Amino acid sequence: MTETETGPGARARTGAKAGTPRERYRAQVRAEVKERAWEQIATAGASALSLNAIAKLMGMSGPALYRYFAGRDELITELIRDAYRSLADTLRAAADSGADLTGLAQALRGWALEDPQRYHLIYGTPVPGYHAPDDTTVISSEIMTTLLDTWPEPSPDAPVSPFDIHLDSHREWAAGHPAPSATLHRALSFWTRMHGTLSLELAGHFNGMGFDPALLFTAELADLVDPPTAR
């Protein structure tokens, strides 16, 4: 690395050199375990994840691998944290570059299409028998914070709905964001409809229907950002 090289890649390479040889080896093994885990998930789903099977692929014994991950649930938790962090960073980078709500939604779709299994792990069917630790919501809340930060100020004469009123006293999920309840409502609607369309597309439910899912996503997005009644 040259003296003038900067950026995430440079920081990653610098971080890879930090620590003792034992620490570097441990980090490398954990990274390979997670890579093998994603391969398993892509083939058979997260519910079939097996540390013993991963150990066999890596030429290790099961007990040896348990020195790096205490069990299946710890491994799943690490994968979930990585997925949330990746999405949170993707949306924050888009927002920092000036993306509006449409830009954030397209960044979300691009991230999901790049690795559908990663998307399904955090937004798909829960893994049977697995319970995510509470601290995983800390990273996921960053995603909603980015959306709320980008949301335009509501019109002062906009009608107030019963759910707006409800959200005045049920806003813990917004992690202390000061947005008015009307904005919280619209951000939730935006988030759920975008995920609904994406989840159906990634699960293959549009296959054979003869239309372009990208155009449906764009149409749904247009209705959310600029409703027909407001045009």
Backbone as a ProteinNet text record, in pm:
[ID]
protein_1_A
[PRIMARY]
MTETETGPGARARTGAKAGTPRERYRAQVRAEVKERAWEQIATAGASALSLNAIAKLMGMSGPALYRYFAGRDELITELIRDAYRSLADTLRAAADSGADLTGLAQALRGWALEDPQRYHLIYGTPVPGYHAPDDTTVISSEIMTTLLDTWPEPSPDAPVSPFDIHLDSHREWAAGHPAPSATLHRALSFWTRMHGTLSLELAGHFNGMGFDPALLFTAELADLVDPPTAR
[TERTIARY]
84	0	87.1	59.2	138.5	98.6	182.6	155.1	30.1	-6.1	-120.4	-249.3	-243.7	-364.2	-454.9	-580	-677	-805	-905.8	-1036.2	-1059.7	-1183.6	-1220	-1128.3	-1087.4	-999.5	-868	-812.2	-685.9	-702.1	-814.4	-836.9	-853.4	-921.2	-940.6	-808	-719.5	-590.5	-505.3	-515.2	-439.8	-489.3	-625.4	-682	-643	-629.4	-595.5	-456.2	-368.1	-232.4	-218.1	-324.2	-316.5	-326	-274.5	-286.2	-173	-174.6	-73.1	-101.7	-3.5	-30.3	-149.3	-162.4	-274.9	-408	-410.8	-533.5	-568.1	-466.2	-491.5	-542.4	-485.5	-530.5	-674.9	-706.8	-843.2	-941.7	-905.9	-992.6	-1011.3	-905.6	-914.1	-1005.2	-992.5	-1076.9	-1223.1	-1249.9	-1388.4	-1447.1	-1366.1	-1413.3	-1445.5	-1361.9	-1388.3	-1511.8	-1530.2	-1649.9	-1775.5	-1772.9	-1890.1	-1911.9	-1804.7	-1818.2	-1881.6	-1834.5	-1893.6	-2039.3	-2069.3	-2206.8	-2299.5	-2255	-2337.6	-2359.8	-2258.2	-2274.1	-2379.6	-2376.7	-2477.1	-2616.2	-2627.8	-2757.9	-2812.9	-2726.7	-2769.9	-2819.4	-2763.2	-2798.9	-2920.8	-2925	-3029.8	-3106.6	-3073.8	-3143.9	-3077.1	-3106.8	-3042.4	-3080	-3198	-3241.4	-3156.1	-3087.7	-3004.1	-2857.7	-2826.5	-2687.5	-2627.4	-2507.8	-2443.5	-2296	-2251.5	-2109.2	-2026.1	-2080.6	-2005.8	-1982.9	-2084.3	-2068.2	-1965.1	-1966	-1867.7	-1728	-1715.9	-1585.6	-1531.1	-1617.4	-1574.1	-1523.5	-1593.7	-1551.4	-1416.4	-1388.8	-1264.5	-1151.5	-1180.6	-1078.6	-1049.2	-1149.3	-1132.1	-1229.7	-1207	-1302.6	-1408.5	-1524.2	-1629.6	-1586.1	-1526.7	-1482.2	-1381.5	-1295.7	-1198	-1268.3	-1373.6	-1444	-1519.6	-1561.6	-1635.6	-1546.8	-1417.5	-1330.6	-1346.8	-1404.9	-1421.4	-1565.2	-1659.4	-1799.7	-1857.7	-1923	-1972.3	-2084	-2150.7	-2259.2	-2325.5	-2428	-2498.2	-2556.4	-2615	-2681.2	-2582.2	-2464.8	-2363.9	-2323.6	-2311.6	-2274.8	-2386	-2511.2	-2622.4	-2626	-2602.5	-2601.3	-2495.2	-2377.5	-2270.8	-2311	-2375.2	-2418.9	-2526.5	-2617.1	-2722	-2661.8	-2568.4	-2502.6	-2429.6	-2360.6	-2289.1	-2386.7	-2501.2	-2599.1	-2658.7	-2698.5	-2753.3	-2649.8	-2524.8	-2420.7	-2398.7	-2400.1	-2380.8	-2491.9	-2617.2	-2729.2	-2728	-2702.6	-2697.8	-2591	-2474.6	-2366.2	-2400.6	-2468.1	-2507.6	-2604.1	-2704.7	-2803.5	-2744.2	-2658.5	-2596.5	-2506.1	-2433	-2345.7	-2429.1	-2543.9	-2631.9	-2684.3	-2727.3	-2778.3	-2669.8	-2549.3	-2439.1	-2401.3	-2430.2	-2399	-2513	-2617.4	-2726.7	-2851	-2861	-2978.3	-3103.5	-3215.2	-3344.5	-3412.8	-3541.7	-3612.9	-3608.5	-3622.3	-3614.4	-3477	-3373.6	-3237.6	-3214.4	-3269.3	-3254.6	-3325.5	-3445.1	-3519.6	-3446.3	-3390	-3315.1	-3187	-3125.3	-3006.9	-3045.4	-3160.9	-3211.5	-3232.3	-3297.8	-3324.9	-3194.6	-3101.3	-2973.1	-2900.7	-2903.6	-2838.4	-2905.6	-3037.6	-3110.9	-3084.5	-3085.2	-3063.8	-2920.3	-2827.4	-2687.7	-2666.9	-2741.4	-2726.8	-2861.5	-2952.2	-3085.7	-3084.5	-2989.8	-2986.7	-2956.7	-2871.2	-2840.7	-2966.7	-3041.9	-3167.6	-3265.9	-3282.9	-3379.7	-3343.9	-3215.2	-3175.6	-3229.4	-3232.1	-3277.5	-3423	-3478.6	-3615.5	-3708.5	-3657.8	-3739.4	-3796.3	-3829	-3886.8	-3786.2	-3825.9	-3732.8	-3677.7	-3554.3	-3492.3	-3552.5	-3609.1	-3670.9	-3572	-3615.4	-3533.3	-3429.5	-3419.6	-3318.7	-3384.8	-3321.9	-3369.3	-3253.8	-3269.6	-3161.7	-3144.5	-3019.5	-2996.4	-3053.6	-3087.3	-3147.4	-3056.4	-2924.7	-2835.5	-2832.5	-2890.8	-2894.6	-2987.9	-3083	-3174.1	-3105.4	-2991.6	-2919.2	-2872.6	-2816.4	-2771.2	-2890.4	-2994.3	-3109.7	-3177.2	-3172.4	-3236.1	-3164.1	-3035.8	-2963.2	-3025.9	-3080.3	-3141.9	-3263.6	-3349.6	-3466.9	-3427.1	-3321.2	-3275	-3233.9	-3164.4	-3125.3	-3247.8	-3348.8	-3471.4	-3540.8	-3550.5	-3616.9	-3538.4	-3406.5	-3324.3	-3347.9	-3378.9	-3396.6	-3538.6	-3634.1	-3774.5	-3801.8	-3872.7	-3903.4	-4000.6	-3999.3	-4091.4	-4235.9	-4324.9	-4465.4	-4531.4	-4632.8	-4708.7	-4783.7	-4780.5	-4848.4	-4999.3	-5059	-5203.2	-5240.8	-5143.4	-5172	-5265.4	-5363.5	-5456.7	-5385.8	-5436.4	-5378.9	-5463.4	-5398.2	-5469.8	-5467.9	-5556.2	-5553.5	-5418.5	-5354.3	-5223.7	-5117.8	-5127.3	-5036.4	-5045.3	-5167.3	-5189	-5133.1	-5156.2	-5105.4	-4952.5	-4887.3	-4740.9	-4681.8	-4760.3	-4709.7	-4659.7	-4724.4	-4685.6	-4630.1	-4600.6	-4544.3	-4433.4	-4327.9	-4221	-4085.1	-4085.9	-3958.5	-3874.8	-3942.5	-3874.1	-3793.6	-3826	-3757.4	-3628.3	-3591.8	-3462.7	-3440.6	-3546.7	-3533.7	-3532.3	-3563.1	-3562.5	-3671.7	-3641.8	-3739.1	-3846.3	-3850.1	-3948.1	-4089.7	-4177.5	-4317.3	-4383.9	-4493.2	-4557.4	-4607.1	-4646.6	-4691.7	-4578.2	-4456.7	-4340.4	-4309.4	-4319.6	-4296.6	-4393.5	-4520	-4622.3	-4586.3	-4550.6	-4521.7	-4393	-4296.6	-4172.3	-4198.2	-4283.9	-4319	-4391.6	-4484.5	-4557	-4461.9	-4371.4	-4270.7	-4188.5	-4140.1	-4052.5	-4123.7	-4247.3	-4318.8	-4357	-4397.7	-4435.7	-4314.3	-4203	-4082.4	-4038.7	-4041.2	-4001.9	-4103	-4230.4	-4329.6	-4306	-4282	-4256.2	-4126.9	-4022.5	-3893.6	-3902.3	-3968.6	-3977.2	-4048.9	-4156.6	-4228.2	-4140.3	-4066.6	-3978.9	-3869.3	-3802.4	-3689.5	-3733.9	-3856.8	-3909.3	-3960.5	-3956.4	-3996.1	-4144.8	-4222.3	-4367	-4411.9	-4322.3	-4357.4	-4315.7	-4244.2	-4198.6	-4318.7	-4310.8	-4416.1	-4535.9	-4532.2	-4645.8	-4634.4	-4516.2	-4503.1	-4474.9	-4445.9	-4412	-4274.2	-4219.9	-4086.9	-4098.7	-4046.4	-4054.3	-3987.9	-3886	-3819.7	-3916.1	-4001.1	-4097.9	-4207.5	-4246.2	-4344.2	-4286.6	-4163.2	-4098	-4095.4	-4060.6	-4054.5	-4192.9	-4295.9	-4432.4	-4479.9	-4452	-4487.3	-4415.3	-4289.8	-4209.3	-4266	-4306.2	-4362.7	-4490.3	-4575	-4698.4	-4670.4	-4562	-4528.7	-4467.5	-4377.8	-4308.3	-4395.9	-4477.4	-4562.6	-4700.3	-4783.7	-4913.8	-4996.9	-5079.1	-5160.3	-5244.9	-5296.4	-5381.7	-5305.4	-5169.7	-5088.4	-5031.6	-5053.9	-4996.4	-5082.6
-119.1	0	123.4	218	338.5	433.2	536	630	710.6	727.8	811.1	732.2	599.1	518	528.9	559.1	572.4	502	508	450.4	319.4	263.5	140.9	24.3	11	-100.3	-92.9	27.9	45.2	13.9	57.8	30.5	-117.9	-186.6	-331.3	-404.1	-361.8	-428.5	-399.5	-276.6	-242.6	-324.9	-337.4	-414.5	-560.5	-612.1	-753.8	-783.3	-681.3	-702	-683.7	-633.4	-604.7	-732.7	-727	-839.9	-939.7	-1037.9	-1142.3	-1244.1	-1328	-1433.9	-1521.3	-1552.1	-1633.8	-1562.4	-1431.9	-1354.8	-1345.3	-1328.1	-1321.7	-1455.2	-1563.6	-1696.3	-1720.1	-1679.7	-1697.5	-1618.7	-1495.9	-1413.4	-1476.7	-1533.8	-1597.9	-1719.6	-1800.7	-1919.4	-1879.3	-1781.4	-1736.1	-1682.5	-1610.2	-1558.3	-1672.5	-1777.1	-1890	-1966.5	-1980.4	-2047.7	-1975	-1843.2	-1765.6	-1778.2	-1781.9	-1799.4	-1935	-2040.1	-2174	-2176.5	-2102.5	-2098.3	-2036.4	-1928.7	-1867.1	-1964.4	-2043.8	-2143.5	-2246.8	-2288.9	-2384.3	-2324.9	-2201	-2133.8	-2122.7	-2090.5	-2078.4	-2211.2	-2321	-2454.1	-2512.5	-2499.5	-2569	-2481.8	-2354.2	-2265.8	-2259.9	-2154.9	-2132.9	-2239.9	-2296.1	-2396.9	-2523.3	-2544.2	-2664.2	-2637.8	-2519.9	-2484.6	-2583.1	-2634.4	-2734.9	-2703.2	-2679.3	-2655.4	-2779.3	-2896.5	-3019.8	-3036.6	-3002.4	-3011.5	-2910.7	-2790.9	-2689.5	-2734.5	-2793.2	-2842.8	-2947.2	-3034.9	-3138.5	-3076.7	-2975.4	-2908.2	-2840.4	-2794	-2722.6	-2815.6	-2945.4	-3040.7	-3034.1	-2996.1	-2985.2	-3080.3	-3106	-3182.7	-3088.4	-3143.7	-3062.1	-2990.2	-3062.8	-2996.5	-2884.9	-2901.4	-2796.6	-2669.6	-2685.3	-2568.8	-2495.6	-2570.3	-2507.8	-2416.1	-2416.4	-2319	-2180.4	-2175.6	-2048	-1996.2	-2087	-2051	-2150.1	-2097.3	-2184.8	-2276.9	-2239.6	-2322.6	-2258.6	-2326.5	-2277.2	-2138.4	-2116.3	-1988.6	-1872.6	-1892.6	-1786.2	-1754.2	-1857.2	-1836.4	-1760.4	-1800	-1730.5	-1584.7	-1561	-1423.2	-1339.9	-1396.2	-1324.1	-1293	-1388.3	-1365.9	-1257.6	-1257.8	-1156.4	-1018.6	-1011.2	-882.2	-832.1	-921.9	-882.9	-832	-900.7	-860.9	-724.2	-704.6	-574.6	-463.9	-492.3	-390.7	-354.9	-455.8	-431.3	-343.5	-373.7	-294.6	-154.1	-144	-11.7	75.4	17.8	94.5	132.5	42.1	69.6	187.7	187.2	295	426.1	419.5	541.4	603.3	518.6	569.7	635.8	574.7	634.1	768.6	774.9	900.4	1007.5	968.2	1064.5	1118.6	1041	1086.5	1168.3	1191.6	1276.6	1204.8	1074.3	999.3	1044.8	1056.1	1083.9	950.8	953.2	829.9	729	778.1	688.7	624.7	703.6	650.6	546.5	570.5	472.5	342.6	353.6	233.3	152.6	219.7	148.9	88.5	156.1	99.3	-26.9	-24.5	-142.7	-258	-230.6	-337	-392	-303.7	-349.8	-438.9	-401	-481.2	-617.9	-620.9	-746.8	-839.7	-784.6	-867.4	-919.1	-845	-887.6	-1018.2	-1036	-1156.9	-1188.4	-1255.3	-1281.5	-1359.4	-1452.6	-1530.5	-1442.5	-1344.5	-1250.5	-1171.8	-1130.9	-1059.4	-1147.8	-1272.3	-1362.1	-1392.6	-1394.9	-1427	-1324	-1196.2	-1094.3	-1051.1	-1075.1	-1031.7	-1144.8	-1265.8	-1379.2	-1455.8	-1581.5	-1667	-1689.8	-1671.7	-1693.8	-1836.2	-1850.5	-1982.9	-2056.5	-2175.7	-2249.9	-2271.2	-2239.6	-2263.2	-2157.3	-2057.4	-1952.8	-1824.3	-1761.2	-1634	-1535.1	-1428.8	-1331	-1251.1	-1222.4	-1138.2	-998.4	-933.8	-800.6	-700.1	-718.4	-615.6	-613.9	-714.3	-710.4	-599.4	-559.3	-452.1	-316.6	-305.9	-178.3	-144.1	-243.4	-219.5	-199.4	-280.8	-269.4	-134.1	-74.9	55.5	165.8	144.7	243.7	258.2	148.4	150.2	242.3	227.2	313.5	457.7	477.8	613.8	684	614	672.1	710.5	624	654.4	777.5	783.2	896.6	1025.8	1016.2	1135.3	1192.5	1103.7	1144.5	1191.4	1152.5	1181.3	1331.1	1385	1528.8	1565.9	1692.1	1740.8	1725.8	1678.7	1665	1801.3	1804.7	1927.7	1960.7	2085.9	2121.5	2100.9	2099.7	2080	1936.8	1844.7	1704.5	1645.4	1565.5	1505.8	1411	1402.5	1314.8	1188	1073.6	946.1	887.3	792.1	725.6	660	606.7	543.9	648.9	769.1	877.5	904.2	912.3	938.5	824.1	702.1	584.6	589.1	630.2	631.1	736.7	835.1	934.7	870.2	761.8	694.6	554.2	520.5	389.4	408	475.6	509.7	456.8	357	301.5	244.8	187.2	125.6	227.3	356.9	461.2	506.3	441.6	465.5	612.5	677.1	813.9	919.3	880.4	979.3	1083.7	1213.1	1318.5	1342.1	1261.4	1282.4	1281.5	1366	1363.8	1231.4	1202.3	1072.2	1051.1	1158.6	1144.4	1093.4	1140.1	1093.2	948.5	913.3	773.7	681.6	722.9	643	622.7	729.7	719.9	642.7	658.2	581.1	431.8	397.2	256.6	200.8	277.8	232.5	212.8	306	297.4	169.6	146.2	32.2	-100.1	-109.8	-237.1	-267.3	-166.3	-191.2	-223.5	-158.4	-190.3	-333.8	-371	-507.6	-609.7	-573.8	-666.4	-697.9	-595.5	-615.8	-693.5	-655.9	-723.7	-870.6	-896.8	-1034.5	-1124.6	-1073.7	-1153.3	-1178.7	-1075.9	-1092.6	-1195.2	-1181.7	-1270.2	-1413.3	-1430	-1564.7	-1629.7	-1554.4	-1611.7	-1608.6	-1533.3	-1533.4	-1458.5	-1380.8	-1310.7	-1389.6	-1499.9	-1579.7	-1629.8	-1614.8	-1663.8	-1571.9	-1456.9	-1366	-1269.5	-1265.1	-1192	-1044.1	-993.5	-851.2	-836.4	-716.5	-686.7	-643.1	-721.8	-684.3	-550	-514.3	-386	-270.8	-285.3	-180.3	-174.3	-290	-290.9	-219.6	-250.4	-186.1	-34.5	8.8	152.3	215.9	146.5	198.8	211.5	107.8	113.4	228.4	244.3	350.9	488.2	504.7	632.6	664.7	563.5	586.1	627	575.9	608.2	747.2	778.7	906.1	1021	993	1095.3	1035.7	1021.6	956.9	1022.9	944.5	1000.7	1119.3	1116.8	1226	1355.7	1343.1	1462.4	1514.8	1444.7	1485.4	1590.5
0	0	0	-87.2	-93.4	18.1	42.4	149.5	122.5	-4.2	-38.6	-53.2	-43	-63.6	57.8	32.8	140.4	102.3	192	160.7	231.5	217.9	286.9	255.9	129	93.4	166.5	174.8	244.9	392.7	452.2	594.2	617.9	524.9	540.6	536.2	442.8	434.2	557.1	607.6	727.7	844.9	857	966.2	958.6	836.4	820.1	872.7	878.2	923.5	1074	1139.6	1281.9	1362.9	1487.4	1578.1	1564.2	1652.4	1653.4	1542.8	1509	1409.5	1449.4	1577.1	1622.8	1598.1	1627.6	1606.2	1458.4	1374.5	1230.5	1178.5	1226.2	1183.2	1227.5	1349.9	1399.5	1313.2	1278.5	1194.5	1056.7	1002	870.6	874.7	981.6	992.7	1008	1091.5	1110.4	979.3	903.6	775.4	679.7	678.4	588.9	634.1	764.8	816	768.1	777.3	734.3	584.1	507.9	362.8	331	399.9	379.8	424.9	531.2	580.7	477	412	307.9	192.2	160.6	54.9	93.9	219.9	268.5	262.4	306.6	307.9	166.1	70.6	-68.7	-123.1	-73.3	-122.9	-54.4	80	155	253	262.2	354.9	491.6	564.8	694.2	796.4	784.3	881.8	874.8	761	744.2	776.5	828.4	857.3	957.4	927.6	1011.9	1026.5	1151	1174.3	1144.1	1171.8	1143.9	993.9	913.3	768.4	718.5	776.7	739.6	778.3	896.9	942.5	845.3	798.4	704.6	575.1	525.2	402.3	419.5	540.4	568	612.6	619.2	661.3	809.4	888.3	1032.4	1101.1	1228.7	1307.3	1362.5	1393.7	1451.1	1577.5	1675.2	1797.7	1772.7	1671.7	1641.3	1594.7	1513.6	1462.1	1573.1	1674.8	1784.7	1868.7	1843.4	1909.3	1846.9	1727.7	1657.3	1664.2	1670.4	1690.4	1790.8	1893.1	2000	1953.4	1846.5	1797.2	1677.2	1626.5	1507.8	1529.8	1648	1672	1671.6	1725.3	1723.4	1580.3	1497.8	1357.9	1284.6	1304.9	1241.5	1284.8	1412.4	1463.2	1393.3	1373.5	1303.9	1160	1094	956.6	949.9	1046	1050.3	1073.7	1167.7	1194.2	1069.6	1001.8	879.3	773.6	760	658.8	691.2	815.2	855	837	874.7	861.9	715.5	628.9	486.7	431	466.8	416.2	475.3	605.5	669.1	604.3	577.8	515.1	371.5	300.3	161.6	154.3	241.9	239.4	290.1	390.6	441.2	335.5	262.2	155.9	46.4	14.6	-85.6	-38	87.9	142.5	145.9	185.5	193.2	55.4	-48.5	-184.7	-245	-164.3	-209.8	-256.2	-233.9	-278.8	-205.4	-278.9	-217.5	-186.7	-156.1	-122.5	-236.6	-358.8	-475.1	-483.8	-460.5	-464.1	-355.8	-236.1	-127.8	-161.9	-219	-255.1	-362.1	-459.9	-563.5	-507.2	-409	-343	-266.6	-202	-131.8	-228.9	-340.9	-438.7	-496.6	-528.1	-580.6	-482.1	-353.8	-249.2	-238.9	-243.8	-231	-349.7	-470.2	-589.2	-596.7	-540.2	-543.1	-467.1	-357.5	-276.9	-210.3	-281.9	-227	-95.8	-79.4	44.2	164.9	145.6	253	290	187.8	211.2	287.5	241	303.5	449.1	481.5	618.7	716.7	677.7	772.1	751	632.6	606.4	563.9	561.7	520.3	638.7	615.7	719.1	831.6	957.7	1069.2	1070.2	1115.8	1124.2	1243.4	1223.4	1335	1449.6	1569.8	1688.2	1716.6	1630.2	1650.3	1698.5	1798.5	1851	1849.2	1771.4	1757.3	1885.9	1925.8	2043	2021.7	2132.1	2122.8	2053.8	2064.9	2010.6	1858.2	1793.2	1646.9	1598	1682.8	1642.2	1640	1708	1708.7	1567.7	1498.4	1361.3	1268.1	1284.3	1195.2	1209.8	1329.7	1348.9	1271.8	1241.4	1161	1022.3	972.2	838.7	838.6	940	948.3	977	1055.2	1082.7	953.3	866.4	737.8	655.9	655.9	582.5	640.5	772.4	837	816.4	816.6	792.2	652.6	558.4	419.1	390.5	474.3	447.6	452.7	353	352.9	464	503.9	606.3	558.7	646.6	605.3	589.4	506.7	488.8	617.5	661	786.6	783.2	662.8	653.4	614.1	622.4	589.7	694.5	652.5	749.2	844.6	965.8	1068.3	1076.3	1063	1065.9	1206.5	1235.7	1366.8	1395.8	1291.4	1315.4	1347.6	1288.5	1325.4	1475.4	1524	1667.1	1750.6	1705.4	1776.2	1788	1679.9	1679.5	1771.4	1810.6	1905.2	2033.9	2074.6	2198.6	2175.3	2047.7	2014.4	1910.8	1951.4	1858.7	1903.8	1993.4	2041.1	1926.6	1827.5	1713.5	1633.4	1646.5	1569.6	1636.7	1747.1	1814.1	1848.9	1897.2	1941.8	1833	1709	1600.2	1625.3	1606.6	1638.4	1531.9	1427.4	1320	1375.7	1322.6	1367.6	1333.3	1403.7	1386.4	1243.2	1175	1036	947.9	972.8	896.9	930.6	1059.4	1099.1	1025.7	1018	949.8	803.2	736	593.1	567.1	654.9	639.8	658.6	754.1	774.5	652.4	598	478.9	361.8	346.1	241.3	258.1	379.9	407.5	385.8	435.2	423.3	278.8	202.3	62.7	-24.2	1	-74.5	-45.5	82.8	118.8	67.3	68.6	16.9	-129.7	-209	-351.7	-373.6	-298.8	-313.9	-273.2	-161.6	-112	-211.3	-271.6	-371.9	-493.8	-535.5	-651.3	-623.5	-509.3	-479	-453.8	-406.7	-383.7	-511.7	-623.1	-751	-780	-700.7	-719.3	-844.5	-903.7	-1028	-1151.7	-1130.6	-1244.2	-1325.8	-1455.1	-1542	-1555.1	-1486.5	-1494.6	-1612.9	-1675.4	-1800.2	-1789.7	-1670	-1659.4	-1594.4	-1605	-1552.9	-1406.8	-1310.6	-1168.8	-1138.8	-1216.1	-1193.4	-1218.5	-1321.5	-1352	-1245.9	-1192	-1083.3	-961.2	-928.3	-814	-833.7	-954.1	-984.3	-974.2	-1021.5	-1014.7	-870.4	-788.5	-647	-578.4	-613.4	-555.4	-591.3	-716.5	-760.2	-683.7	-658.4	-584.1	-440	-384	-245.2	-231.9	-324.9	-318.2	-367.4	-469.8	-529.8	-556.9	-452.6	-469.5	-578.3	-650.2	-758.6	-716	-591.1	-544.5	-527.6	-517.3	-496.9	-627.3	-738	-866.2	-934.7
[MASK]
+++++++++++++++++++++++++++++++++++++++++++++++++++++++++++++++++++++++++++++++++++++++++++++++++++++++++++++++++++++++++++++++++++++++++++++++++++++++++++++++++++++++++++++++++++++++++++++++++++++++++++++++++++++++++++++++++++++++

